[in-house]
Amino acid sequence: MQRLSLVLVVFLMSPLTELMRLEASEMIEDRAEPELSRPDEPFTEAFSLAAAVHLLDSVAVNWQKEHECLSCHASYPFLMARPLVAPGSDAEQEVRKAAEYLALHPRKSSFVPAEAVMVASTLAQHDARTSGKLHPATRFALDRIWDLQRDDGGWDWVHAQKPPSEVDDDYGVTMAAFGVGCAPENYAETPAARNGLEKIRRYLRNHPPANLHNRSMRLLASLHVDGLIDEAGRRKVVEDLFDSQKLDGGWGLATLGRNWNRSDGTPQDYEASDGYGTGFAIYVLRSAGVSAEDARIRKGIDWLKTHQRASIT
């Protein structure tokens, strides 16, 4: 899971900085089943974005084939991130088709609202980063989330104690806002979206964020939807993210979500940096306008590039 998070956030940063690029000739189309990561696994001698692409393709496609579903930790982030490096790969198209099918043929399950929001937001972000046009399946998926929205502006989310995506309702609300806000063809201005976004604003006003990760998600959403966080609030999130940076240049997920508990009951490690925490923090900071030349950003990117696991190369 940590390995997947690390390569995912590298993709998310790729359009934001010139420090990492992928040559098309490096693309690897064969997708063997990925190995499980090990705590004692050594790091690579040199960072390889091509190897990261290969791993992410493998994880996304193999998960879909094995489980016949899309997942919050493999499939949705994959579609959000993959076109930012080299759009149109076979793996990307395969997962995109699965998302479109799920949008038009919703499953009956205990997490219908959560799946609806994730599918709609992911497709909207993918449309914005590829064709720039709102696909019919995306519009259908976006329209559907308003039927599932609660009166308080939230959605019945998955509380599986698996942070950051399956722990509280805040994640779903900000993901919905992010997707609707960036959807092409001014979808956010449709009557249904305007009404739903107003409910989202009310929800966020009435439910203060529980941790820095939630605040950071609100910042990202606020870059596409007005009235979620004011400029002073965004500056405070940036300040607090930099204050939480570790001495080695990285960030830790546990530090961003200090109210989260480990499922096995063991104490959280608030000292160590990890791939998700580091990449997420850098993505938020760069999205908020912090320069790629900022020494703190460069130190965080150096942490990512020196902590790639050897088995993915």
C-alpha positions in Angstrom: 0.0 0.0 0.0 2.8 2.4 0.9 4.5 1.6 -2.4 1.4 2.3 -4.4 0.9 5.6 -2.6 4.4 6.7 -3.3 4.2 6.2 -7.0 0.7 7.7 -7.2 1.8 11.0 -5.7 4.7 11.1 -8.1 2.2 11.0 -10.9 0.2 13.7 -9.3 3.2 16.0 -9.1 4.3 15.4 -12.7 2.5 18.3 -14.3 3.4 20.6 -11.4 7.2 20.4 -11.6 9.9 19.9 -14.2 11.9 17.7 -11.8 10.3 14.5 -13.0 9.4 13.5 -16.6 8.7 10.3 -18.4 10.0 9.6 -21.9 7.4 7.8 -24.0 10.1 5.3 -25.0 10.4 4.1 -21.4 6.7 3.0 -21.2 6.4 -0.7 -20.3 3.2 -2.3 -21.7 3.6 -5.8 -20.2 1.9 -5.9 -16.8 3.0 -8.7 -14.5 1.2 -9.1 -11.2 2.9 -6.8 -8.7 4.7 -8.2 -5.7 3.7 -7.4 -2.1 6.0 -4.8 -0.5 8.2 -5.7 2.5 9.3 -3.5 5.3 12.9 -4.6 4.8 12.9 -4.0 1.1 15.9 -1.9 -0.1 15.6 1.3 -2.0 16.6 1.8 -5.6 19.9 3.4 -6.5 18.3 5.8 -8.9 14.7 6.9 -9.2 12.7 5.6 -12.2 9.4 7.1 -13.2 9.0 4.5 -15.9 9.1 1.8 -13.2 6.5 3.7 -11.2 4.3 3.9 -14.2 4.7 0.1 -14.7 3.7 -0.6 -11.1 0.7 1.6 -11.1 -0.6 0.1 -14.4 -0.1 -3.3 -13.0 -1.8 -2.6 -9.7 -4.9 -1.0 -11.3 -5.4 -3.6 -14.0 -4.8 -6.6 -11.8 -7.1 -5.3 -9.0 -9.9 -4.8 -11.5 -9.4 -8.3 -13.0 -9.1 -10.1 -9.6 -11.9 -8.2 -7.8 -14.1 -7.1 -10.7 -14.5 -3.7 -9.1 -12.8 -0.3 -8.8 -11.1 0.6 -5.5 -10.4 3.8 -3.6 -6.7 2.9 -3.2 -5.9 1.6 -6.7 -8.4 2.4 -9.4 -9.7 5.9 -8.7 -6.4 7.5 -8.0 -4.9 5.7 -11.0 -7.5 7.4 -13.4 -6.9 10.8 -11.7 -3.2 10.6 -12.1 -2.3 8.5 -15.1 -3.1 11.0 -17.9 -0.8 13.6 -16.3 2.2 11.5 -17.3 1.4 9.9 -20.7 -2.3 9.8 -21.5 -4.1 7.0 -23.5 -2.3 3.9 -22.3 -4.0 0.5 -22.6 -4.2 0.3 -18.8 -5.8 3.7 -18.5 -8.4 3.0 -21.2 -9.2 -0.3 -19.6 -9.9 1.2 -16.2 -11.7 4.2 -17.8 -14.1 1.8 -19.5 -14.8 0.0 -16.2 -15.5 3.3 -14.5 -17.9 4.4 -17.3 -19.7 1.0 -17.0 -20.0 1.4 -13.2 -21.4 4.9 -13.7 -24.1 3.7 -16.0 -24.8 0.4 -14.1 -24.5 1.2 -10.4 -24.0 -1.8 -8.1 -26.4 -2.6 -5.2 -24.2 -2.6 -2.1 -23.8 -1.2 1.4 -21.7 1.7 0.1 -23.8 3.0 -2.9 -23.3 6.7 -2.1 -19.6 6.5 -1.6 -19.1 4.5 -4.8 -21.3 7.0 -6.7 -19.3 10.0 -5.5 -15.9 8.4 -6.3 -17.0 7.3 -9.8 -18.4 10.7 -10.6 -15.5 12.7 -9.2 -12.9 10.5 -10.8 -14.5 10.6 -14.3 -14.9 14.4 -14.0 -11.2 14.8 -13.2 -10.2 12.4 -15.9 -12.4 14.3 -18.5 -10.8 17.6 -17.4 -7.3 16.2 -17.8 -7.9 14.4 -21.2 -10.6 15.5 -23.7 -11.7 18.7 -21.8 -15.3 17.6 -22.6 -17.9 16.2 -20.3 -18.5 12.6 -21.3 -22.2 11.5 -21.2 -21.4 8.8 -18.6 -19.7 11.4 -16.4 -22.7 13.7 -16.6 -25.0 10.8 -15.7 -22.7 10.0 -12.7 -22.5 13.6 -11.5 -26.3 14.1 -11.7 -26.8 10.9 -9.7 -24.8 12.0 -6.7 -27.3 14.8 -5.9 -30.1 12.2 -5.5 -27.9 10.5 -2.9 -26.8 13.6 -1.0 -28.2 14.0 2.5 -30.1 17.1 3.6 -27.0 18.2 5.6 -24.9 18.2 2.5 -22.9 15.0 3.1 -23.1 11.4 1.9 -23.3 8.2 3.8 -19.7 7.2 3.6 -17.6 4.1 4.3 -16.3 4.1 7.9 -13.9 1.2 7.7 -11.2 2.9 9.7 -8.9 2.9 6.6 -7.7 6.5 6.3 -7.5 8.7 4.5 -10.4 7.7 2.2 -12.6 5.4 4.4 -12.7 6.9 7.8 -15.1 9.9 7.8 -17.7 11.8 5.8 -15.4 14.7 5.2 -13.5 12.8 2.5 -16.6 12.2 0.4 -17.8 15.8 0.6 -14.5 17.2 -0.5 -14.1 14.6 -3.3 -17.5 15.5 -4.6 -16.7 19.2 -4.5 -13.4 18.7 -6.3 -14.9 16.6 -9.1 -17.9 18.9 -9.6 -15.7 22.0 -9.5 -13.3 20.8 -12.2 -15.9 19.1 -14.4 -15.7 20.5 -18.0 -18.4 22.5 -19.8 -19.4 24.5 -16.6 -21.2 21.6 -15.1 -20.9 23.3 -11.7 -23.3 26.0 -13.0 -26.2 23.6 -13.7 -29.2 24.0 -11.3 -28.6 20.6 -9.7 -24.9 21.2 -9.1 -25.5 24.7 -7.8 -28.0 23.4 -5.3 -25.7 20.5 -4.3 -22.7 22.7 -3.9 -24.6 25.1 -1.6 -25.4 22.1 0.6 -21.7 21.1 0.5 -20.8 24.6 1.7 -23.3 24.3 4.5 -21.9 20.9 5.5 -18.3 22.2 5.7 -19.4 25.2 7.7 -21.2 23.0 10.2 -18.6 20.3 10.4 -15.1 21.6 11.3 -12.2 19.6 9.9 -10.8 17.0 12.3 -7.2 17.1 11.2 -4.7 18.6 8.8 -5.5 16.1 6.0 -9.2 17.1 6.0 -8.1 20.8 5.9 -5.8 20.0 3.0 -8.6 18.3 1.1 -10.8 21.3 1.6 -8.0 23.5 0.3 -7.8 21.4 -2.9 -11.6 21.5 -3.4 -11.6 25.3 -2.7 -9.4 25.8 -5.7 -12.3 24.7 -7.9 -15.4 25.8 -5.8 -15.8 29.2 -4.2 -16.9 29.6 -0.6 -15.2 26.6 0.9 -12.0 28.2 2.4 -11.0 31.9 2.2 -7.5 33.0 1.3 -6.5 33.3 4.9 -7.6 29.8 5.5 -5.6 28.5 2.6 -2.5 30.3 3.8 -2.9 28.7 7.2 -3.1 25.2 5.7 0.1 25.9 3.8 1.8 27.2 6.9 0.7 24.2 8.9 1.8 21.7 6.2 5.3 23.2 6.2 5.4 23.1 10.0 4.6 19.4 9.9 7.5 18.6 7.5 10.1 16.2 9.0 13.8 16.9 9.3 14.5 14.4 6.5 12.3 16.4 4.1 9.2 14.1 4.1 5.8 14.1 5.7 3.9 11.4 7.5 0.3 10.3 7.0 -0.1 9.8 10.8 0.9 13.4 11.4 -1.6 14.7 8.9 -4.4 12.7 10.6 -3.6 12.9 14.2 -7.0 11.7 15.4 -6.7 8.4 13.4 -6.0 5.2 15.2 -4.2 2.1 13.9 -6.5 -0.9 13.4 -4.3 -3.2 15.4 -4.3 -0.8 18.4 -0.5 -0.1 18.3 0.7 3.5 18.8 1.0 5.7 15.7 4.5 6.7 14.5 4.5 10.5 14.3 8.2 10.7 13.6 8.6 8.8 10.3 8.0 10.1 6.8 6.1 8.0 4.3 5.3 8.1 0.6 1.6 9.1 0.8 2.2 11.8 3.4 5.1 13.3 1.5 3.5 13.2 -1.9 0.1 14.4 -0.7 1.7 17.4 1.1 3.7 18.4 -1.9 0.7 18.1 -4.2 -1.4 20.3 -1.9 1.4 22.9 -1.5 2.2 23.1 -5.2 -1.6 23.3 -6.0 -1.8 26.2 -3.6 0.9 28.1 -5.5 4.1 27.2 -3.7 7.0 27.3 -6.2 8.7 24.1 -7.3 12.0 25.9 -6.5 11.1 26.4 -2.9 13.8 24.6 -0.9 11.3 22.8 1.3 9.5 21.4 -1.8 12.7 20.3 -3.4 13.7 18.6 -0.2 10.4 16.7 -0.1 10.8 15.6 -3.8 14.3 14.4 -3.0 12.8 12.3 -0.2 10.4 10.7 -2.7 13.1 10.1 -5.3 15.4 8.4 -2.7 12.7 6.2 -1.2 11.5 4.2 -4.2 11.5 0.5 -3.5 13.8 -1.8 -5.5 11.3 -4.4 -6.5 9.4 -2.0 -8.8 12.4 -1.3 -11.1 
